[in-house]
């Protein structure tokens, strides 16, 4: 049996992480986690009031995402997670002890992000926090397992680019075709 594969779709708010992560999970026939769903209530309240999270505030959230991944690994199930994972240390927290975990960084220009955030409704993350996210964003380094993909274009175009960059085939392939569970 093939080892489970885990893809963390990362990037700043408004980059399309959730849209791509859902599409990847559907295309690959595996589990999906909206990482924001595991934020403690205090984190959500802070961000909703325009306060950027500290590293200490992010740590329990990252650990909760890691624990969710571990449950899937133990059951042999692959998964896709949306998580900002803006700094290397956050990605290291998610990656260490989890072979097969890869990152897919959605790269979108600030000029494109601002209108996306301004038009988004029903999300706790205000557009005003974009600048703080862009300031702390550390792009993937060459030794990190993952790829950077342009988040510009239609969701189908972004999905096709992500699948190709990750070496996971084209949309429409079943999980069995990809060796995912």
C-alpha positions as CSV (number, residue, x, y, z in Angstrom):
1,X,0.0,0.0,0.0
2,X,1.3,3.4,-0.9
3,X,2.1,6.0,1.8
4,X,-0.5,8.7,2.2
5,X,0.2,12.0,0.6
6,X,-0.5,15.3,2.3
7,X,-0.6,18.6,0.5
8,X,-0.8,21.9,2.5
9,X,-2.1,24.7,0.2
10,X,-0.4,27.8,1.6
11,X,-0.4,31.5,1.0
12,X,-1.8,34.8,2.3
13,X,-5.4,35.5,2.8
14,X,-7.3,35.9,-0.4
15,X,-4.8,33.9,-2.5
16,X,-7.4,31.1,-3.2
17,X,-6.1,28.5,-0.7
18,X,-9.5,27.1,0.2
19,X,-10.8,27.0,-3.3
20,X,-7.7,25.2,-4.6
21,X,-7.5,22.8,-1.6
22,X,-11.2,21.7,-2.0
23,X,-10.6,21.2,-5.8
24,X,-7.4,19.2,-5.1
25,X,-9.1,17.0,-2.6
26,X,-12.0,16.4,-4.9
27,X,-9.7,15.7,-7.9
28,X,-7.6,13.3,-5.8
29,X,-10.4,11.7,-3.9
30,X,-9.0,12.4,-0.5
31,X,-9.9,14.2,2.7
32,X,-9.9,18.0,3.1
33,X,-9.4,20.3,6.0
34,X,-10.1,24.0,6.1
35,X,-7.2,24.9,8.4
36,X,-9.1,28.0,9.6
37,X,-11.7,25.8,11.2
38,X,-9.1,24.7,13.8
39,X,-8.2,28.2,15.0
40,X,-9.0,28.7,18.7
41,X,-11.8,31.2,19.3
42,X,-9.3,33.7,20.7
43,X,-7.4,33.7,17.4
44,X,-10.5,34.2,15.3
45,X,-11.6,37.1,17.6
46,X,-8.1,38.7,17.3
47,X,-8.0,38.5,13.5
48,X,-11.7,39.7,13.2
49,X,-10.7,42.8,15.1
50,X,-7.7,43.4,12.9
51,X,-5.0,42.2,15.3
52,X,-2.3,40.0,13.6
53,X,-1.6,36.7,15.3
54,X,1.7,36.2,17.2
55,X,3.8,33.1,16.7
56,X,2.7,32.0,20.1
57,X,-1.0,32.3,19.2
58,X,-0.4,30.4,16.0
59,X,1.4,27.4,17.6
60,X,-1.6,25.6,19.1
61,X,-3.4,26.0,15.7
62,X,-0.5,24.5,13.8
63,X,-0.3,21.6,16.3
64,X,-4.0,21.0,15.9
65,X,-3.6,20.8,12.1
66,X,-0.7,18.4,12.6
67,X,-2.8,16.2,14.9
68,X,-5.5,16.1,12.2
69,X,-3.0,15.0,9.6
70,X,-1.6,12.4,12.0
71,X,-5.1,10.8,12.4
72,X,-5.3,10.5,8.6
73,X,-1.8,9.1,8.3
74,X,-2.6,6.5,10.9
75,X,-5.7,5.4,8.9
76,X,-3.7,5.4,5.6
77,X,-5.7,8.3,4.2
78,X,-4.3,11.1,2.1
79,X,-5.5,14.7,2.6
80,X,-5.3,18.3,1.4
81,X,-5.2,21.1,4.0
82,X,-5.6,24.9,3.5
83,X,-3.3,26.7,5.9
84,X,-1.5,30.0,5.5
85,X,1.9,28.5,6.7
86,X,3.5,31.9,6.0
87,X,6.8,31.3,7.8
88,X,9.3,28.5,7.5
89,X,9.0,27.7,11.2
90,X,5.2,27.2,10.7
91,X,5.9,24.8,7.8
92,X,8.5,23.0,9.8
93,X,6.0,22.5,12.6
94,X,3.6,20.9,10.1
95,X,6.3,18.9,8.2
96,X,8.5,17.4,10.9
97,X,7.6,13.8,11.5
98,X,5.2,13.7,8.6
99,X,7.0,12.2,5.5
100,X,5.1,12.8,2.3
101,X,3.8,16.2,3.3
102,X,4.3,18.8,0.6
103,X,3.4,22.5,0.3
104,X,1.7,24.2,-2.6
105,X,2.3,28.0,-2.3
106,X,-0.3,30.0,-4.1
107,X,1.4,33.2,-5.3
108,X,-0.8,36.1,-6.1
109,X,0.2,39.8,-6.6
110,X,-0.8,42.3,-3.9
111,X,-2.7,44.2,-6.6
112,X,-4.9,41.1,-7.2
113,X,-5.3,40.2,-3.6
114,X,-6.7,43.5,-2.4
115,X,-9.8,43.4,-4.7
116,X,-10.4,39.8,-3.8
117,X,-10.4,40.5,-0.1
118,X,-12.5,43.6,-0.4
119,X,-15.2,41.6,-2.2
120,X,-15.1,38.6,0.1
121,X,-18.0,38.2,2.5
122,X,-18.5,36.1,5.6
123,X,-14.8,35.6,6.4
124,X,-13.3,36.7,9.7
125,X,-10.1,37.9,8.2
126,X,-10.3,41.6,7.3
127,X,-8.5,43.0,4.3
128,X,-6.6,45.3,6.6
129,X,-4.4,42.3,7.8
130,X,-3.1,41.6,4.3
131,X,-0.1,43.9,4.7
132,X,0.9,42.1,7.9
133,X,0.7,38.7,6.2
134,X,2.7,39.9,3.2
135,X,5.4,41.3,5.6
136,X,5.9,37.9,7.3
137,X,5.5,35.7,4.2
138,X,8.6,33.6,3.7
139,X,8.5,31.9,0.3
140,X,9.3,28.2,0.1
141,X,13.0,27.6,0.2
142,X,14.7,25.1,-2.2
143,X,15.1,22.5,0.6
144,X,11.4,22.5,1.5
145,X,9.1,19.9,-0.1
146,X,6.8,21.8,-2.3
147,X,6.0,24.0,-5.3
148,X,5.0,27.6,-6.0
149,X,2.0,28.0,-8.3
150,X,0.5,31.2,-9.7
151,X,-2.9,31.8,-8.2
152,X,-4.0,34.0,-11.1
153,X,-6.7,32.7,-13.5
154,X,-9.8,30.6,-13.1
155,X,-10.0,27.9,-10.4
156,X,-9.7,25.2,-13.1
157,X,-6.5,26.8,-14.5
158,X,-5.0,27.1,-11.0
159,X,-6.0,23.4,-10.2
160,X,-4.4,22.2,-13.4
161,X,-1.2,24.1,-12.7
162,X,-1.1,22.8,-9.1
163,X,-1.7,19.1,-10.1
164,X,1.0,19.4,-12.7
165,X,3.5,21.1,-10.4
166,X,2.9,18.6,-7.7
167,X,3.2,15.7,-10.1
168,X,-0.3,14.5,-9.3
169,X,-1.7,14.3,-12.8
170,X,-4.7,16.0,-14.3
171,X,-8.1,16.6,-13.0
172,X,-10.5,13.7,-13.4
173,X,-7.9,11.1,-12.3
174,X,-9.2,9.0,-9.5
175,X,-7.3,8.6,-6.2
176,X,-6.4,5.1,-7.3
177,X,-4.7,6.5,-10.4
178,X,-2.6,8.7,-8.2
179,X,-1.8,6.1,-5.6
180,X,-3.7,8.2,-3.0
181,X,-6.2,6.8,-0.5
